[in-house]
Amino acid sequence: MPGRGLNLLSLDGGGIRGLSSLQILKRILEGVARDRNLEEAPKPCEFFDMIGGTSTGGLIAIMLGRMEMTIDECIKAYVDISDKVFRKTHVLGLEIFSGNVRGKFDSKALEEAVKLYLSKKSLSTDCLLHNVGPGACKVFVCATSGSTRQTVALTSYPTRRTNSDRLKYTKVWQAARATSAASSFFDAITVQLGSYSEVYTDGGTGANNPINVLWHEAEEAFLESQEKLKDNVDCLISIGTGHPAIAPFGTTLKEVAKSVVVISTETENTAKDFRRNRTEDLVKSARYFRFNVEHGLEAIGLERADRKDDIVNITNLYLESDATHELMQNCIDRLVEHEGVSQFN
């Protein structure tokens, strides 16, 4: 008897508001555990065939998929890392020099925090993002190449189009730094790829909602060229970090104001375009689900680690609404009805 189809998870970027994404995912997994009579929620890495994210969504993807954390472990680690990384060192969290705004967070603290949690999971602090384990959850993070200014996917797996040097040399902590740099809130990073190097830098808008990258990566990683992904997906979940705005940061004061509109617009437009162009069959057959807090998080800036309680409480209010509860139960039902080992392992 063939196994189930693909379960795919996409995670938006959003600084500390990634905690909202984790609370939503926790509620989904707890619902699965309840309906399957499990003592605890399943590990995301055992439930999803591929997890991808951008910026802090990418960091979460790494922790859940590559470090193989439980959802509770990931929430605890995310809060700890946020407290260490999203620290204000200047008035209003901004350093203004020659008209420029350096709203950069502590890149070194992020690197050290990722290495700490690698050690806690009994992994080498310099382990590769590439994961050769049998049946391992496939993980990617979106980054921006400094040379081409294009979004690239740093992956834990090979595909027909994989840059073999990225796969061979990119370490987990470097991938975390690279995807974080894509949001302009962390410094660029240079990664040595054998005889040459690649710089990952600020992506401007980029793929803050990585759903289209997830679709492409799943096609490349799981299917033969003639197969259609929509015929092989059991459940596709996309989780945001709050609608509509992300509090401003940028390089100049003018760009600071502009970044609010650009990032929030790109993220939601991507979700709308994807639903319209890619998912008609998936929506009709209840296989595509988008969760994103609609009101309450827009005033919470990326760096506001001091507002964790507000983020959790606002997210819980969203989850308890009738519309979200119904959507969530449909998602849980889909996952439970189609449980089992993936035919793509």
HELIX and SHEET records of a PDB file:
HELIX    1   1 GLY A   15  ARG A   17  5                                   3    
HELIX    2   2 GLY A   18  ASP A   35  1                                  18    
HELIX    3   3 PRO A   44  PHE A   47  1                                   4    
HELIX    4   4 THR A   56  ALA A   61  1                                   6    
HELIX    5   5 ILE A   62  ARG A   66  3                                   5    
HELIX    6   6 ILE A   71  VAL A   85  1                                  15    
HELIX    7   7 VAL A   91  GLY A   93  5                                   3    
HELIX    8   8 SER A  107  LYS A  120  1                                  14    
HELIX    9   9 SER A  164  TYR A  169  1                                   6    
HELIX   10  10 VAL A  172  ALA A  181  1                                  10    
HELIX   11  11 ILE A  211  PHE A  222  1                                  12    
HELIX   12  12 LEU A  229  ASP A  231  5                                   3    
HELIX   13  13 LEU A  253  ARG A  278  1                                  26    
HELIX   14  14 GLU A  280  LYS A  284  1                                   5    
HELIX   15  15 ALA A  305  ARG A  307  5                                   3    
HELIX   16  16 LYS A  308  LEU A  319  1                                  12    
HELIX   17  17 ASP A  322  GLU A  337  1                                  16    
SHEET    1   A 6 THR A 151  THR A 155  0                                        
SHEET    2   A 6 LYS A 138  THR A 144 -1                                        
SHEET    3   A 6 MET A  50  THR A  54  1                                        
SHEET    4   A 6 LEU A   6  LEU A  11  1                                        
SHEET    5   A 6 VAL A 233  ILE A 239  1                                        
SHEET    6   A 6 TYR A 288  PHE A 291  1                                        
SHEET    1   B 2 GLU A  95  PHE A  97  0                                        
SHEET    2   B 2 ASN A 100  ARG A 102 -1                                        
SHEET    1   C 2 ILE A 189  LEU A 193  0                                        
SHEET    2   C 2 TYR A 196  TYR A 200 -1                                        
END                                                                             
